[in-house]
Amino acid sequence: MTMTHREDIQHRIIELEVEHRDLDAVIEVMTQGIRPEELQLRRLKKRKLQLKDHISLLKMQLIPDIPA
């Protein structure tokens, strides 16, 4: 893996982690409301899980392959 490719992955991970934190904050605010919009909450939570999965996949790409 070239250094540029590794840096691109690391940069993307940071972007996704920021979006994940932002979604967490939005979800927190929405759940404190009087009548939270359930459909929108479900969509935000689903997106948050997708981000978490994508972050995990990218982090796994940074780990070098170790022969067994």
C-alpha positions as CSV (number, residue, x, y, z in Angstrom):
1,M,0.0,0.0,0.0
2,T,1.5,3.3,-1.0
3,M,1.7,6.1,1.5
4,T,-0.7,8.3,-0.4
5,H,-3.3,5.6,-0.5
6,R,-2.8,5.0,3.3
7,E,-3.2,8.8,3.9
8,D,-6.3,8.9,1.8
9,I,-7.8,6.1,3.9
10,Q,-6.9,7.8,7.1
11,H,-8.4,11.1,5.9
12,R,-11.6,9.3,4.9
13,I,-11.8,7.6,8.3
14,I,-11.6,11.0,10.0
15,E,-14.3,12.4,7.8
16,L,-16.6,9.5,8.6
17,E,-15.9,9.7,12.3
18,V,-16.8,13.4,12.3
19,E,-20.1,12.6,10.4
20,H,-20.7,9.7,12.9
21,R,-20.3,12.1,15.9
22,D,-22.5,14.7,14.2
23,L,-25.3,12.2,13.7
24,D,-24.9,11.1,17.3
25,A,-25.5,14.7,18.4
26,V,-28.5,15.1,16.1
27,I,-30.0,11.9,17.4
28,E,-29.5,13.0,21.0
29,V,-31.3,16.3,20.4
30,M,-34.1,14.7,18.5
31,T,-34.8,12.1,21.2
32,Q,-35.0,14.8,23.8
33,G,-37.9,16.5,21.9
34,I,-41.5,16.2,22.9
35,R,-42.5,14.1,19.9
36,P,-39.5,12.8,18.1
37,E,-39.9,12.0,14.4
38,E,-39.6,8.2,14.5
39,L,-39.0,7.6,10.8
40,Q,-36.3,10.2,10.6
41,L,-34.7,8.8,13.8
42,R,-34.6,5.3,12.3
43,R,-33.0,6.6,9.2
44,L,-30.3,8.6,11.1
45,K,-29.6,5.6,13.3
46,K,-29.3,3.3,10.2
47,R,-26.9,5.8,8.6
48,K,-24.9,5.9,11.8
49,L,-24.5,2.1,11.8
50,Q,-23.5,2.2,8.1
51,L,-20.8,4.8,8.9
52,K,-19.5,2.6,11.8
53,D,-19.3,-0.4,9.5
54,H,-17.5,1.6,6.8
55,I,-15.1,3.0,9.3
56,S,-14.3,-0.5,10.5
57,L,-13.7,-1.7,7.0
58,L,-11.3,1.2,6.2
59,K,-9.4,0.6,9.5
60,M,-9.0,-3.1,8.5
61,Q,-7.4,-2.0,5.2
62,L,-4.7,-0.1,7.2
63,I,-3.7,-3.3,9.0
64,P,-0.9,-5.1,7.0
65,D,-1.5,-8.7,6.0
66,I,0.4,-11.1,8.2
67,P,1.1,-14.5,6.7
68,A,-0.2,-17.4,8.7
